[in-house]
Amino acid sequence: NAGVTQTPKFRILKIGQSMTLQCTQDMNHNYMYWYRQDPGMGLKLIYYSVGAGITDKGEVPNGYNVSRSTTEDFPLRLELAAPSQTSVYFCASSYLQGRNQPQHFGDGTRLSIL
Amino acid sequence: KNEVEQSPQNLTAQEGEFITINCSYSVGISALHWLQQHPGGGIVSLFMLSSGKKKHGRLIATINIQEKHSSLHITASHPRDSAVYICAVQSLNTGNQFYFGTGTSLTVIP
């Protein structure tokens, strides 16, 4: 089972460049999430989606955009990369929110902005 | 102030030792999750608790809702248990919102 797949695994960007972090899941999960993990900090929610066509901001959405055109895919877009966006990004999914389902995580994307 | 606090931040143990990692939280929750993150970076869910105690192999997780506290125990620790253990809570008011602790880095020495 593939689970949650993130690409790329590593990327170096220059300040001002843009890129899309891809996330896809094959578990037919309703809920999908993007987190960033900074050294010494807990995971912070960037954006989440409760289903196709529906997205909402999390705790740290500035500088990012998302879309959810299908159940499977939830890409995260950085339009103007800034050094503060250097982080490890995790995508996660879960089946039903509110019914206490565990989250399934991708392997992460390590992004450096130079 | 973080909604989720873990202790200790770092822990080194000899193989075979009994290990306890603590988690305290300050928000109303519908569930508490224990996650494991290996050096390669991948995160896996170990337990999801809303009350009482759960056991899986050598791992035991407990939660006290009244005291807003959870513990993760590892019996007969092994070097392969070396990882970062993360406590996360699922908000009662908005189940979409997860709050994460900063993690406990565990190293088990042979």
Contacts between the chains, C-beta under 8 A, distances in Angstrom:
chain1	res1	chain2	res2	distance
A	31	B	96	7.1
A	33	B	98	7.6
A	35	B	100	7.9
A	40	B	102	6.3
A	41	B	102	6.1
A	42	B	2	6.9
A	42	B	4	6.7
A	42	B	86	7.3
A	42	B	88	8.0
A	42	B	99	7.3
A	42	B	100	3.6
A	42	B	101	5.5
A	42	B	102	4.9
A	42	B	103	7.2
A	43	B	86	7.4
A	43	B	88	7.5
A	43	B	98	7.6
A	43	B	100	4.2
A	44	B	100	7.7
A	45	B	97	6.8
A	45	B	98	6.7
A	48	B	96	5.6
A	50	B	96	6.8
A	56	B	96	7.4
A	58	B	97	7.6
A	88	B	41	6.6
A	90	B	43	6.5
A	92	B	43	7.9
A	97	B	95	4.6
A	97	B	96	5.5
A	98	B	30	7.0
A	98	B	95	4.2
A	100	B	30	5.8
A	100	B	31	4.0
A	100	B	48	6.0
A	100	B	50	6.0
A	100	B	90	6.6
A	100	B	95	7.9
A	101	B	48	7.7
A	102	B	33	6.4
A	102	B	45	4.0
A	102	B	48	5.0
A	103	B	33	7.3
A	103	B	45	6.3
A	103	B	98	7.2
A	104	B	45	7.2
A	105	B	35	7.9
A	105	B	42	6.9
A	105	B	43	4.0
A	105	B	44	7.1
A	105	B	45	7.8
A	107	B	40	7.5
A	107	B	41	6.2
A	107	B	42	4.8
A	108	B	41	4.6
A	108	B	42	7.0
A	108	B	43	7.7
A	110	B	41	7.5
